[in-house]
Amino acid sequence: MSTKPTKPTTPTPPGAAANRKGRTRKDWELETLGPTIAKRPERDVEFSTVSSLPIDRLAAPEDLDAWDPDERLGFPGEFPYTRGIHPTGYRGKLWTMRQFSGFGSAADTNERYKYLLAHGQTGLSVAFDLPTLMGRDSDDELAQGEVGREGVAIDTLDDMLRLFQDIPLDKVSTSMTINSPAAILFAMYLAVAESQGVPLEVLEGTLQNDILKEYIAQKEWIYPPRPSLRIITDLMGFCAKRVPKWNTISISGYHIREAGSTAVQELAFTIADGIGYVQAGIEAGLDVDVFAPRLSYFFNSHNDFFEEIAKMRASRRLWAHIMRDRFKAKNPRSWMLRFHTQTAGCSLTAQQPYNNIVRVTVQAMAAILGGTQSLHTNSLDETLALPSQEAVTIALRTQQILAEESGVANTIDPLAGSYFVEALTDRMEAEAKAYIDKIDALGGIVAAIETGFPQKEIADASYRYQQQIDRGEKSVVGVNKHVSDAEKPIDILKISAEVEVDQKARLAKIKATRDNRAVTAALEAVAAGAKSGENLMPLILEAVRRRATVGEICASMKTVFGEYREVSVF
Amino acid sequence: MEGPRLRLLVGKVGLDGHDRGAKIIARALRDAGFEVIYTGLHQTPEMVVSTAIQEDVDAVSLSILSGAHNHLFPRVLELLKERGAEDIPVFGGGIVPPEDIADLKEKGIREIFTPGASTQDVIRWVRENIKPRHVSPGA
């Protein structure tokens, strides 16, 4: 390959005046850009992000005129953490490669975990099935057809013991995606640790436990917002004393984005949720510098490469200021926004599914350049079913290639100082701030949720985006562009109907053999605690030890807290 | 619009809370001039069928992204039949693998749209395939 520069062939080509000192952008537009556009106009498309943020032709020094790097950037590991929370970036430690998985029975999922750990995955991430997520047992009427479909079915401690069989809990960190019934599943995890002889103090992991985004986006709720927040502050208080290394909430933008929000909305509503939790913790009498360092975030990484990077960089700066200036936290660890990222499920297509590998690669690279602490890469077949083992392996390998071959992890925050990325980071921050101000004016995030404000904003954005795709204003390869007619079907994971039958049989057996008087007493104690305001965690822990089911414990709290009902708007 | 206005029920059955698609479809069908009733979340098949009959709809559209489609779609058909309302056509959308689509169509589900289908595809399909079940007096 020749590297010799080619010489201009015309006598006075556009750009001949280049390199002259003191030239302004205006000069360039007039003398160089203008003639070129006159000859050949730009492509007839709207240049904007996937969230419809208009993008300028060129970012240039004047975009950063008022931009002070000392104030806006700082250094890695220092306030305001724009360049990341670690002084060594990924040179010290790579991000944790954490593939979310769970399906069928606890035994099926246990096997997948061992496979992933054997293939270099560095943390576990539990996907529960829908009935478990909704606090319902496998024999519940509404659970029929759903048991073990979208994740693993857990009814009692016995299922949890099976899930982690032969996996020493002091050697792995575990993330559990569970919200409304989070305290119950967490109690089961603690009981597994007890049975393995692992002290609670050494346990590491994360609970999603983010109920606010359920009302906003994912809709897996049980109780109304205010009692739900009380369960969460009980859990935060319990962990501060007994399980100090556990991340108690993973404040999630992921689902907000999947529900159709823009990148700015994802950032704004998620940070607003974070503010809500910190406020609730402080109001419950907890010391902000004890619980805030255990809060973490969870973002989506969509297709628009720079928008995602800017969103993640902006999130750190926003949070650092909020924690220091608004909540007066003193501990720098309270200021640091740590986050997990999952590539955008909603960006994948059922058409030409192998293309999804490429989308995931771009999204994963954005997350890395955005400074994520851990990453889940989606599998190519996830618009069709839960991923097959082969597809999961490709997704994990994608991260390993980025980590070990691409060179993106060699230096810290390599895009810092880019006119475009810094200006976009500022813009994401400013627009998110405007939303947060609006939510504050509505009386905070809980009040905003009760009026349906974030829900409506997201529904509108998702409808706009769908219309843009339908009109061809936004391109989706394989869907509204570059469509193929004949497509070969791919092999996908099947969950047999027996999973549900077997799980119901296991549950029936436990209900028949446990000490039902002890169960009833433990459930009554949970309900009494819900009423009295006593910390619920020890009571729930006792109930799960007695083999009370997830559904029974939820039902006992429902008698006190009631159930949430949404007013649906479309 | 020519002819009587179609009345459609958009439903979310089961525990699945993924309502982005259902809401977009509901809104697109409404904007296309149809009358749309959206059930909201967490409905049982029984609840959806009762609403369909009470509201006297011309079709039921179900959105399922939880993998429970092989249970829930046929259950709705069964209940419609039990209540003598099998003339209400049922279609839907969601994360449904191709071979399951074939099975479900054989069982009587009229059409299933998967991720990537445009709202225009759905509207066109409704216009071509859903007919008013009866001309309502005074409509």
Interface residues (C-beta under 8 A of the other chain):
Chain A: L130 P131 L133 M134 R136 E141 L142 A143 Q144 G145 E146 R149 E150 E214 Q218 K219 E220 E258 A259 G260 C346 L348 T349 A350 Q351 T383 L384 A385 L386 A459 S462 Y463 Q466 Q467 I469 D470 V476 G478 V479 N480 P489 I492 I495 A497 E566 S568 F570
Chain B: G14 L15 D16 G17 H18 D19 R20 A22 K23 I24 A26 R27 A28 R30 V36 Y38 G40 L41 H42 T44 S66 G67 A68 N70 H71 L72 R75 I95 P97 P98 E99 T114 P115 G116 S118 T119 Q120
